[in-house]
Amino acid sequence: MDKKIKRLWKKTEEEGIEVRYSDLHSADPGLDGLYLCLDDLPIILLDKSLESKRQLFRCVFAEEVGHYFTAAKSNFLVLHPSYAEDLRLSQDEYRAMCWATEYLIPDKELIYAIQTDGINSFFDLADYFDVTQSFLMHKFSILKRRNKHNIEISDIFNLDVISYKISKS
């Protein structure tokens, strides 16, 4: 287990977050993780298949921990949500993903990997950070949405940092 994941496990223990493995795929094949707060007890449920999928586990675990640290306000088990609830859920997911991508792929490390280490292939970058390609794509989407770091993707094999500045936000 790598240092970042060990630190995440330690954070969950320190914060009293219970982490359980379950067969989430039996309920929904696309459900890899779930954050719940039941009677003030924060719980992270992870699909048991993640135990054998290191990169996916890292991404899902970080995102679910992100829900705790970004104070998710949604109840994810609403059967017929309103538009307002859909919007709140979407905002909660975005905040948790921002937290997770910054934890596993800090901006400074990403820029360093591209500029200094010369990693300019999308696939190589995902391997470098030991994350899934879709998780890395979320990182780039977040950077673009926040208008941080001018990283140009001409194609998935050629990443270029046009200019960058590490802003404190």
N, C-alpha and C positions, 0 to 999 in steps of 0.2 A: 504494500500500500504506500502510495507516495505521500510526501509531506503535506500537501494541501488537503488531501482527503483525511489524513490523520488529524489535522487541525479542525476540519469540519466535524469529525466524530467527537473531538474534544469539546467543541462549541456546543454540540447537541447535548452532551452530558452536562456541561456547566449550566446550560439554560433549562435543563429538565425536559428536553424534547425527547419523547419516546420514538424510537425508530423500529418499525416492524416490517418484516417481509410477508407478503400475502400473494395469493393468486389473483391479482387484479385483472389479468388478461381474460379470466373466465367471465368477468362482468363486461369488459370492454377491451378487445384486443389492442387498442391504441393507447390504453391507460397504463403508463409505466410508473407513475408516482402520484401521490395525493397528499396534500397538507390539510390537516383538520385540527380544530381546537375544540375538544369536548370537555365540558365542565372545567374550563381553564387549564386543561392538560393538552399541550401541543403534541400532536402525533404526526409523524411522517410515515406513510405507507409506501413501500416500494415493491414492485412486482418481483417475484422470486427469480424470474429469468435474468434479472440484472446482475445477479451474483456471478454469472459467467460472461458478462458483456462489460468489460472494464470501462471503455470510453463512454458508452451510454450510461452506465451507472454513475460515473463522475458528473456527467451533465445533469441527469435527472436529480441526483442527490443534492447537488449545489442549487438547482432551481427550487427544489422543495424547501431547503434550508432558507433560501432567499425569501420565501413567503413569510417565514417567521420573522426575519429581520426587517422586512419592509411592511410589516403589520397588515397582512391581508385582511380586508374588510368584508370579503364575500363569503357566503356560505356556498360551497361548491356542489352541494347536494340538492339544489333547488330544482324541482321538476319542471315548472313552467315559469321561468324567470321573466321579469318585466324588461323593457328596454333599458331602464336605469340599472337593473341588476346585471344585464348583459354588459353594459358599459363599465360598471364597477369591476366585474370579473375580468374583463379585458385589461383594465388598468392594473389590477392586481397581478395578472400574469406578466404584463410588461415590466412592472417594478421588480418582480421576482427574477425575471430573466436578466434585467440590467444588473442586478446584484450578482447573480450567478456568473454572468459573462465577465464582469469586472473581477470577480474572485478568481476564476480559472484562467482568464486571459486579460490581465491588467493592461491598460493602454500603453504604459511605458514598455512593458515586455513585448507587446505586439509590435510597436514601432521599432524596438531594438532588433527583434527577430527579422523584420523586413529589411531595415536599413543596414544594420551591422552584421548580422549573421547571413544576410543575403538570401533568406528564404522567400522566394517570390511565387511559389506555387501554392495555390489554395489547399491542395491535398497534403503537401508537405507541412504547411502551417497547422493544419488540423492534427497531423501526427505529432508535430513539435509540441503542441499544447496538450496532446492526449485527449482530444475532444472529438465529437462527431462533426462531420462537415456541416450539418444543419445548425449545430450550435455555433460554429464559427460564422456561419452566414448571419445568424442572429446578432452576433457581435458587430459585424460590419453594418447591418441594418440600424442598430442602435447608434453607432458612431455617426452614420449618415443622418439619421433623424435628429440627433442632437447637434449636428453640424460641427462635430469634433474631428480634427485630424483629416486632412484632405487625402484620403487613401483612394486611389483610382484602381478600379478593377477593369482592365481592358478585356481580359478573359480570365477564366479560372486558372490558367497557367502562368499569368503574368500580373502580379500585384505590384503596384508602384505607390510609394508615398510621395506625393507631389510636395506637400509641405506639412509640417505638423508643429503643434505646440501642446504641451501638456498643461491643460487648464485645471484649475482647482474647483471642481464642481461635482 
